[in-house]
Amino acid sequence: MRSPHRITTQPPPDDPSSTPHKPYRNPYDELAALAPNPLEEFLHEEKPADDADDAPWTPPNHRRGRRRRGRDRGRARRRFAGLPLAAKALVAVGVATAFLALGDRWALLYAEHEAAEKIEQQMDLSAAPEVDIEGFPFLTQVLDKRLERVKVTVPDVAADRVSLAKVSATATDVTILGDGPTSIKGARIGAMHGEVLLSFEDLNRELGASQVTFTGRGRDEVLARGTLPVAGHDLKVRADARIQRNGERGISTDIGGMSLQLGDLATYRPGTREKEGLHLSRSSADRVAKETAKAKALLSVPAIVKRLGVPDAMVREALKSDAKLADLTGSPRFVSDVMGLNLIDVAMGHPELLKKLGLDPALLKGLAQLTRPALADRLTLAFQLPKLPGPGTVALQDVTVEKEGIRVRLTGAGMGFGP
């Protein structure tokens, strides 16, 4: 007989044989289930009502900006109305002063432009000068018809063969001719002082066609060095120019020490003095004394023998005997006497002698035509200031030689421009 109550015994839980079979579950899936799904949230996310992408387009309200600007102007007026009377007066004075200063500057620029045009026309300049009217305010000076100081700078002024790099002047006690700032007809200058610059750079460009350059030496001396083409030969030229005033409006140069080097053969000094003419160099004179052919060619010209002061009997013996020739040319005086010979007027009739001495007859012919005045004219630095229009005088004062060029001080009085 069975008992009404069935008692069953469960096996222990750690017994694998007694555990019922269940399907396998990945623990990471459970973790993922706990986290929210971003895709689902994005798809079901509610967009804000004012999103720009979905909001309907409406035209801009410009009245709102105008109303805002109007309100700003209103606030500014109320602020200005709230200022004290003294502050309002200061603001008004400041605004008026700014407008007056602007008008004064405009009138000044106009007057400077008109003055520059009148000076350019009356002096026939190649470029307009720079005019600077000093003093402030300008309009009060116009009403008084008198300017305190006016500076004028004129670049590139033609003066004879050269151009002046810069002429600058400062005028004082200037009387205005005209009724107002826009009707200035001219001016009268009570006094003026300034300076003229003749630059070496301009001189080298304008007078250096023969490749001659000018440099300063001392207070009043200019050196000329370079080459000069003569009869197809480039000869080294050197000269010294002393600068001095020439009257009231010009300067002149006294050219001295002019010489042309024919390589190491000879030196030509234009002129008729004893040391001028064509003279052999010491090296050439030494070669004449040592080389028999050259010595005999020189002694074969009676005019040269006469200038050397050698007795005819001694010359005849020297031409017949090399030993006698060596005694004559080996004397201490022979080389210096040969260097003292002026060949320009003797050797012209003896071209064979010139060739034996190494000189080109065509070159000597060109040198004979190159007189001292002609060579000095090529190197002259003289100029005259252009005559200024109207009455008054302008005079050059001190002349100095500086590194950049020749600088001349000038003064003037009683000059006028305009009608």
CORCOR-V456106 format. One record per backbone hydrogen bond with DSSP energy under -0.5 kcal/mol. CO is the residue of the C=O (numbers start at 1). NH is the residue of the N-H. E is the energy in kcal/mol with one decimal. If there is no record, write none. Layout:
CO;NH;E + CO;NH;E
This chain:
4;6;-0.7 + 5;7;-0.6 + 6;8;-0.7 + 8;10;-0.5 + 12;15;-1.5 + 14;16;-0.8 + 15;18;-1.1 + 15;19;-0.5 + 16;19;-0.6 + 26;29;-0.8 + 26;30;-0.9 + 27;31;-1.4 + 28;32;-2.4 + 29;33;-1.8 + 30;34;-1.1 + 31;35;-1.1 + 36;38;-0.6 + 37;41;-2.0 + 38;42;-2.4 + 39;43;-2.6 + 40;44;-2.0 + 42;45;-0.7 + 45;47;-0.5 + 48;51;-1.3 + 51;55;-1.6 + 60;62;-1.0 + 61;65;-0.7 + 62;66;-2.2 + 63;67;-3.0 + 64;68;-1.9 + 65;69;-2.6 + 66;70;-2.8 + 67;71;-2.3 + 68;72;-2.2 + 69;73;-2.6 + 70;74;-2.4 + 71;75;-2.5 + 72;76;-2.5 + 73;77;-2.6 + 74;78;-2.5 + 75;79;-2.6 + 76;80;-2.9 + 77;81;-2.8 + 78;82;-1.5 + 80;83;-1.2 + 84;88;-1.9 + 85;89;-2.3 + 86;90;-2.2 + 87;91;-2.3 + 88;92;-2.4 + 89;93;-2.6 + 90;94;-2.5 + 91;95;-2.4 + 92;96;-2.5 + 93;97;-2.6 + 94;98;-2.1 + 95;99;-2.1 + 96;100;-2.4 + 97;101;-2.7 + 98;102;-2.2 + 99;103;-2.4 + 100;104;-2.5 + 101;105;-2.4 + 102;106;-2.1 + 103;107;-2.3 + 104;108;-2.1 + 105;109;-2.5 + 106;110;-2.2 + 107;111;-2.3 + 108;112;-2.5 + 109;113;-2.1 + 110;114;-2.4 + 111;115;-2.5 + 112;116;-2.2 + 113;117;-2.0 + 114;118;-2.1 + 115;119;-2.2 + 116;120;-2.3 + 117;121;-2.3 + 118;122;-2.5 + 119;123;-2.1 + 120;124;-0.6 + 120;125;-1.9 + 129;131;-0.6 + 130;153;-2.2 + 132;134;-0.6 + 132;151;-2.8 + 134;149;-0.5 + 137;141;-0.7 + 138;142;-2.0 + 139;143;-2.5 + 140;144;-1.6 + 141;145;-0.7 + 141;146;-2.2 + 142;145;-0.7 + 145;176;-1.3 + 147;174;-1.5 + 148;173;-0.9 + 149;134;-2.5 + 150;171;-3.3 + 151;132;-2.7 + 152;169;-2.7 + 153;130;-2.8 + 153;155;-0.6 + 154;167;-2.5 + 156;158;-0.5 + 157;164;-3.6 + 159;162;-1.7 + 162;159;-2.7 + 164;157;-2.0 + 165;156;-1.4 + 166;197;-2.4 + 167;154;-3.3 + 168;195;-2.4 + 169;152;-3.0 + 170;193;-1.7 + 171;150;-2.5 + 172;190;-0.9 + 172;191;-1.8 + 173;175;-0.5 + 173;190;-1.3 + 174;147;-2.7 + 175;188;-2.2 + 176;178;-0.7 + 177;185;-3.4 + 177;186;-1.4 + 180;183;-1.4 + 183;179;-0.8 + 183;185;-0.6 + 186;177;-2.6 + 187;417;-2.8 + 188;175;-2.7 + 189;414;-0.8 + 189;415;-0.6 + 190;414;-0.8 + 191;172;-2.4 + 192;412;-2.3 + 193;170;-2.8 + 194;410;-2.2 + 195;168;-2.1 + 196;198;-0.5 + 196;408;-2.6 + 197;165;-1.3 + 197;166;-1.3 + 197;199;-0.7 + 198;406;-2.9 + 199;203;-1.9 + 200;204;-2.7 + 201;205;-1.4 + 202;206;-2.9 + 203;207;-2.8 + 207;210;-0.6 + 208;211;-2.2 + 210;227;-0.6 + 211;227;-1.2 + 213;225;-2.4 + 215;223;-3.2 + 217;221;-0.7 + 219;401;-2.5 + 220;243;-2.7 + 221;217;-3.0 + 222;241;-3.2 + 223;215;-2.1 + 224;239;-1.9 + 225;213;-3.2 + 226;237;-2.5 + 228;235;-2.5 + 230;233;-1.8 + 233;230;-3.1 + 233;235;-0.8 + 235;228;-2.8 + 236;261;-2.8 + 237;226;-1.7 + 238;259;-1.9 + 239;224;-2.8 + 240;256;-3.6 + 241;222;-3.0 + 241;243;-0.5 + 242;254;-2.2 + 244;252;-3.0 + 246;250;-0.8 + 248;396;-3.2 + 249;385;-3.6 + 250;246;-3.4 + 251;383;-1.5 + 252;244;-2.2 + 253;255;-0.8 + 254;242;-1.8 + 256;240;-3.5 + 259;238;-1.8 + 260;262;-0.6 + 260;268;-3.0 + 261;236;-1.4 + 261;263;-1.2 + 262;265;-2.1 + 262;266;-0.8 + 265;281;-2.7 + 266;262;-2.8 + 267;269;-0.5 + 267;279;-2.5 + 268;260;-2.5 + 269;277;-3.6 + 273;276;-0.9 + 277;269;-2.7 + 277;279;-0.6 + 278;343;-2.5 + 279;267;-2.7 + 281;285;-2.6 + 282;286;-2.4 + 283;287;-1.8 + 284;288;-2.0 + 285;289;-1.9 + 286;290;-1.6 + 287;291;-2.5 + 290;292;-0.6 + 291;295;-2.1 + 292;296;-2.6 + 293;297;-2.0 + 294;298;-1.9 + 295;299;-2.3 + 296;300;-0.9 + 298;301;-1.2 + 300;302;-0.7 + 301;304;-0.5 + 301;305;-2.1 + 302;306;-2.6 + 303;307;-1.7 + 304;308;-2.2 + 305;309;-1.3 + 305;310;-1.4 + 311;315;-1.9 + 312;316;-2.6 + 313;317;-1.9 + 314;318;-2.1 + 315;319;-2.1 + 316;320;-1.1 + 317;321;-2.4 + 321;325;-2.1 + 322;326;-2.4 + 323;327;-2.0 + 324;328;-2.1 + 325;329;-2.9 + 326;330;-1.6 + 328;331;-1.0 + 331;334;-1.1 + 331;335;-0.6 + 332;336;-0.6 + 333;337;-2.5 + 334;338;-2.4 + 335;339;-2.2 + 336;340;-1.2 + 338;341;-1.2 + 341;343;-0.8 + 343;347;-1.9 + 346;349;-0.8 + 347;350;-1.6 + 350;353;-0.6 + 350;354;-1.6 + 351;355;-2.2 + 352;356;-2.1 + 353;357;-1.9 + 354;359;-3.2 + 355;358;-1.1 + 359;361;-0.5 + 360;364;-1.9 + 361;365;-1.9 + 362;366;-1.9 + 363;367;-2.1 + 364;368;-2.0 + 365;369;-1.2 + 366;370;-0.8 + 369;371;-1.5 + 371;375;-2.4 + 372;376;-2.8 + 373;377;-2.2 + 374;378;-1.1 + 375;379;-0.9 + 376;380;-0.7 + 383;251;-2.0 + 389;416;-0.7 + 391;416;-0.6 + 393;413;-1.7 + 395;411;-2.5 + 398;409;-2.5 + 400;402;-0.5 + 400;407;-2.7 + 404;200;-2.1 + 404;201;-0.5 + 405;402;-3.2 + 405;407;-0.5 + 406;198;-3.0 + 407;400;-2.7 + 408;196;-2.9 + 409;397;-4.2 + 410;194;-2.5 + 411;395;-2.9 + 412;192;-2.1 + 413;393;-2.0 + 415;189;-3.6 + 417;187;-2.4
